């Protein structure tokens, strides 16, 4: 039992890896950032290249995660529940960017978790993504409006209270 507890603590610490943060930088800028200041092109599970700009005109929820990250996996059911509240709404798209080192592990986790959305492998550009969005740890959620403006660099987690209402507010503005 102690071994399992130890492994869980290690994975939680590992999942919450830290990076340098610029002094004076706001943690969560609610005002829109310049259009597509962060536009990455990554590979999906089928090997196709997908860019965030492909979803211009839609509200984008970006989820940065990894299959080894226990807090990320904790959010899966909450994510599905949140997505269900937007069923039939074509104004919103869910983009999941994995920081798994293994492409095989990433694809297996996508199949296992069965979370609807666009699944991308971010590891080849992980350092660029972390730097551009000041990512200090995962899970991390980013909200991008229909014009490509980053509304929230650290959006609430799907398990957070009020996240559904807040997300509906932004999506309904479209």
N, C-alpha and C positions, 0 to 999 in steps of 0.2 A: 504494500500500500504506500509506503514511504517513497518507493522508487517511482510509482505512478505520479504521486504528488510532485516529486522532484522534476520529472519529465514535463509535467504540465507547466510548472513555474518556469522552467528553462525555455519552453516553447513560447510562453507568453512574453518573457523578457526578449527573446530573439525576435518575436513578431513586432515588438515595440521598439525596433532599432531607431537610433537617433542620428540626426545629421545636423550640421551647423545651420543656424538661423541668422539672417541678417538682423543686426540691432535696429530697433525702431520700426521693423516691418510689421504690419498688422497681421494677426493670425487668420482672421476671417473677414475679408473685405466683401461687404454686402453690395457695394456699388459695382457696376459692371466694369470689367477690365477691357482693354482694347480688344476689338474683334479678333478672335482666333490667335491670341498671343501664344497659345499652346495648341498647335495642330500637329498631332503625330499620325504617322501612317504605320500600321502594324499588321501582322498576319492573323487571320481568324482560324478557327478550327479546321476549315476546309483548305487552308493554304492560300486563300485569297487575301489581297492587300485591302485594308479598310482604313480610311482616314476620317477623323472626326468631322472634317468639312463636308463629308458625304451626307451628313445629317442636317445641313443648313435648312432652317425653317422649322426645326423641331427642337423641343426642350430636351437636353441630354443630361442624363444622370450617369456620371462616371463612377465606377466602383473599382478602386485599386485594392487588390487582394492577392493571396497566395494559398495554395492547398495545405501548406504546413502551418498556417497562421490560425490558431485556435479562436481568437476574437473575430477573425474574418468568417470562419465557419459558423460561429455563433449567430452571425447576422443573416445567414442564408434563409431560414424560415421567415424572419421578419421582412426580408427583401421580397420573398414570394408573396407574403401577405400585402405588402405595400403595392407591389405590381398588380395584384388582383383588384385593388381599388381603382386602377386605371385601365382595366380591361376594356378594349374597344376604343380607347382614346389614341388616335393616331398622331397626336401632337407631341408625344413623349417617346423617347427611345432610351433603352437601358444598355449601357456599354460597360463591360467588365474587362478590366485590364489586369492580367495576372503577372506577378513578379516571381513565378516559379522558375527555378533554374532548369528544371527538366520539362521539356515540351510534352513528354509522355505523361508525367505526373499532372501537368496542367489539363491535358485533354481528358485524362481519367477522372479528375475532379469535376470537370464540366459535365461529363456524362453522368456521374454519380449524383451530383446535386440537382441536376435538371432545372436550373434557373433560366427562365426565358430571357432572351436578349442577345446582344452581339458580344461574343467572347473573343478577346484578343490577347495575344501573348506579348507582354511588354518587356520581357527580360532583355532582348537585344538592345533596347533603347532605355533601359531602366535608369541609368545615370542621368540621361538627358531629361527624362520625365521627372525624376526626383528634384533636379536642379530647377527646372522651369516652374514647378508648382510648389517648391519648398517643402517637399514631402519628407517628413521626419519619421514616419511610421505608417503601418497599415493595420487595420483597414482605414481607408481614406475615401471620402466621397466628395465629388466636385460637381457643381451644377452649372450648366452652360445654357444660356438662353437661345432662342431661335435665330438670333443674329450672330451667334458665335461668341457672345460676350460671356466671360466667366463671371457668374454672379457670386458663387460661394466657392472658395478654394478649400474650405473645410466645412462642407455641408453636414447637417446632422446625420447620424447613423439611422438606418431603418428601425432600430429598436428604440430610438429616442421618442419621448412623448412629444406630440404636436408635429412630428415630421410630416405626416399625411396632410394635415391642414396647410402647413407651410408650402409643401410641394404643389398642392392644388391651387394655392394662390398664384404661384408663378406660372403654372401650366395654363390656368384659366385666363391669364393676361394675353395669351396668344390669339 
